[in-house]
């Protein structure tokens, strides 16, 4: 890997030289924009409407708009002149517990590697944090942006750095007007807790993959092999059933999927006051076939067997909402460019 930043960790009077590496990578498929008529890639030019000509890169400067059409120009020297200790230093200001930080504050993940002469101090900081159960909160400037950062012990002796948002960057929830506190019946709550318990387990990232990306690869490979792609018909809306019945059936299916004996008896459901019902047509709770779906809960795409095009390996995923005529039979193995399971993240996004 190639480091994207070099600096040091300031730990009291101890300075630890470090290198910074990106810990995650984007596996989304990229597309070029083409002219439909001739299939040529479209070019974008930096154009000045005032001078009516294309502008070269060395003619472009950065400006902050004070008023409409009035700018203050900043140069690279202006950015470099900012008197911040954190410009090339990870200045540790606190040691806190990870569970005190809401995941909404986390932004991007990086790996920290000790620089020349910093191996022992790096190991000392790592061991101290591991034995005290604390993570470090620091300030850092990366790519002309200052961020809070959390430094924590990751795996294989590596320290990970999570850039964090400042409090003013977290949007208030006050504008969400649809949040209510409806009255819940004890039976409903117990059934919901039972469903949570039946699906409870440890987080295993290898169980998950980007199904949308795999489905998109299936379409690309099918079209490359000459198949015609036609939209599948929209699913029919079903009848209204009881919320308690939906919860009860969900628990039974979840336990059967795990090879457990159902813990919930199939007794008559207790009507839920204020609940209009659940849509189903012999329908399904998201991700659980055959279980009535609760309104407002979005379905998770399933993973049925894939179709195959002769001579083309297609991942074992179905394309949500798309039918591929003429494709049948066992599919090939995973696409060689398919996504790799990501590593765990400290309770937040990557």
N, C-alpha and C positions, 0 to 999 in steps of 0.2 A: 504494500500500500504506500501511497505517497502522502506525506503530511501536508496539511493545508494551513497550518499555523504553528509558529514556534514561539515559545515564551517561557515563563516560569511560574510556579506556584509559590506564593508568599505565605508561609506557615509560621507566624510569629517572626522570629529573627532568622528562620531557616528559609533558604531559597532552593527550590527544586526545579532544575531545567526540564522542560517537557516539550513533547511534540503532540499535535492534535490531529486526529484522523476521523473522518466521517464513519459512523457505525452502521448506518442504514443506507440502502440504495433503492431507487425507484425502479420497480419492475413493470410499470405500466407500458403498454405497447404504444409506440410513437408512430404517427402518421404524417406524411408530407401532403401539402395542399397542391393539387394539380389542376391545370386547366382542363375542364371536362372534354372540350372539343379535340385536343391533340395530346392529352395526357402528359403535358410538360409541367415541371415544377414551377409554381408561381414565385416570383421574386418580389421582395419588399425593399423599397428604397427610402432612405432618410431624406425627406424633401422639405425645403424651406419655401413656404408659399409666398413669403415676402420677396425673396430674391428669385423665385421661380426657377430653382435649380437643385440638383442633388447635392447633399452636404457630406463631406468626408469626415471620418471619425475624429481627426485632429482639429476639426473646426467646431466640435460640439462641446459645450460646457454645461455645468449643472447650475440651475437657478432656483431659488426659493421665492415663491410668489407672495409678495407683501399685499398688494392690491391687484385688481384685474389688470394684467398687462405690465405690471411693475415688479421687477425681480431684483434680488440680491444674488450676485454670482459668487460661487464658492469654488476654489481650486483644490487640487490634491494637497497642496501645502497648507491650506486652511484646515483641512481635516486632520492632518498630521500634527498641527500645532496645538491641538486641544490638550490641556495639561491634565490628563487622566493617568493615574497610576495603573489602571486596569488595561491600558492600551496594549501592553505586552506582558501583563502580569495577571495571574489568577489570584486576586487578593482575598484570602479566606477571612470572613468577618464573623462567622458563627459556626457552631456544630449543633445540629438538631437531629431529631428522630424523623425518619422518612415518613412514618405514618401521620406526621403533623402537617404534611404538605398535600393539599388537594391536587389530584392529577391535572386539573384544568390549567395549572401553572406551568406544566412541562411543555417544551417546544421540540427541540431536536436533541439527538443523542450522538455523542462523540466518544472516541477512545483516547486516553492519555497514555503516552509512553515516555519513560524517563529519557532525558537527553544525556549527553556526555557528562559523566561525573555525578549524575543524580540518582543512580540506582539505589543506594543505601537509604537516602532520605525519602525516596519514593516508597520503598518497602516499609520504612518506619511509619509514615503517614497511613499507609494501607493497613498495617497491623493495628495501629492505635484506633482507627475508626472501626475495624472489625471487632475488636475486643470491647469497645465501649458502646457498640450498637448505634453509632452516630454517623451522619453524613455531613459534609462541609458545604456551607453556603458561601459563595464567592461572587465577585464582580469580574466581568471580562468584556473586552471589546473585540468582536469578530466581524470582519468585513464592514467596518465603519458603523457598527451598531453595538451599543453597550447593552449587556444582558445580565440578569442574575444567572447564577449557575449553581447546580448541585453536583458535588463530586462524591461519588460513592464507590464502594467495592463491588465490582461486577463479577467476573469469573476468570479462572486461570491466572489469578494474580494481577488482573488488569483493573485500573481505575477508570470509571466511566464518568463523563461530564454531561449533564443535562442542562441545556440552556433553558431559561425560565422567563416567563412574562413578568413584567412589573405589575403591581396591583391596578394601576390606572388602565392597563391594557385588557383587563378582564371585564367584560360587559356585564352590566347589572341584569338581574332576572326580573326587575320590577316591571318591565314592559311585557311580560308574559301574562296575559289576562285570562288564559284558559285553564289555569291551575285551580282546582277546587278541592274541597275537603268533604266529599260526600259521606253519608253515614254507611258504615260497613257492618254487615251482620257477622256475628262470631263464626257461623258456619262457613261463610265465604272466606274469611281470613284463615281459618284452619285449613281449608282446602287449598288455598293459594300457597300457604306455608308447606303443605304436603307436596305440592308440585315442585316447589323450590328444593325441598329435601330429596325428592326422587331424581332431580337433575344435578344435584350437588356433586362436586368432585374436584380434583386438582387441575390446575391449568397446565395443559400440555400443548405447547404451540405447534408441535408437529402434526396435530390433528387438523389444523386449519390450512387452507390454501385459498388463493384468489380465484374463486369460481367464475367470476365475471371475465377475468383475463383468459382463463382456459376456454370458456365458451366462445369468446371472441376469436381465439386461435382456431377453434373448431370451424367457425364460419369462414375464416381466411383460408384455411386449408381445403375446405369443401369447395369454395369458389375457385381456388387455384386449380382444383381437379375438374372443374367444369360443372359443378352442381348448381342448380337453381335454388335460391333461398326464398321461401315464401313465409309471410307472417302466419303464425298459428292463430286460430280463432280464440277470442277472449273467453275465459271461463264463465260458466253460467252462475248467476247469483242464486243462492239457495233459500231455504225456509228459515224461520226464526226458531231457535231452540233456547233452552235455559242455560244461564251462565254456570250454575252449579253442575249441570250435566256435562258441560264442556270441560270444567276443571276435573271432574271425576274421571272422565274418559281420558283426559290428558295424562293423569297420574298412572292409570292402568297401562297405557301404551308405553310411557317412559320406563315403568318398572319391567314390563315385558321385554323391552329392548335391552335392558341390562340383565335379564335373566333372573329377576326377582319375582317373588310371589306378590300379586297385587295386595296392597295394604288397605285399599279403599273398597268398601262394599258397594255394589251397584244398586243402592236404594234410591227411592224417589228423591228428586232434587228439591231443595227449598227455594222457592222463588225469591229473587233478589229485588227488593224494593228499589224503584227508580231505574232498573236496568231494562231497557226495551227488548233486549235479546241479543242473540249471536247469529251471525249469518253462516249458513252451511247448507250444502245440498248433498247429504252424505258427505259433507265438506270436511275441512281439515284445519286444525290449529297449525300455525306456521311451523314447518319442520316435522310435524307428526301426522302422517297420512291417516285419513279416516276420522280425525277428531275435529269437532266443530270449531270454527275459527272465531276468535273474539274480535268484535269491531274495533278498528283503530290500530290493530297489531299487524304489522307488515310481514308477509310470508318470507321465509328464508329459502332461496332456491335449493332444490334437492340435488342429489348426485346420482341419477339413474345411469344405466349403461349407455355408452356412446354408440353412435353409428360409425360406419367405416366407409372410406372411399378406397377402391382398389389402388394399392401402391402408395397410399398416403396414411401416415400415422396420425390419428386424431385422439386427443386426450379423452379420457373416460368421463365426459361431462355432457349434459344436455344443454342446449341453448334455450334459456328462458324466453318463452313467447315466440319462438321461431321454429318452424317445421322444415326439415331438410328432406324433400321427397327422394325416394330411391336409395336412401342410406339405411342399411340394416346389417345385423350381424354383429359379432364381437368386435370391439374397438381395439386400437393399438394401445401401446403403453403411453405414459406421460410424454408430453412434448419436451424435447431436449432443452428448449428455452423456457420451460415452465418455471413458476415461482418456487423459491426455496423457503422453507419455514423460517420465519424470523425469530430472533432471540427474545427473551422476556424483557419487558420494559417496566420500570418501577411504577406500576399503577397508572400509567399515563400513555399518551400517544407517542408515536415515534416521529 
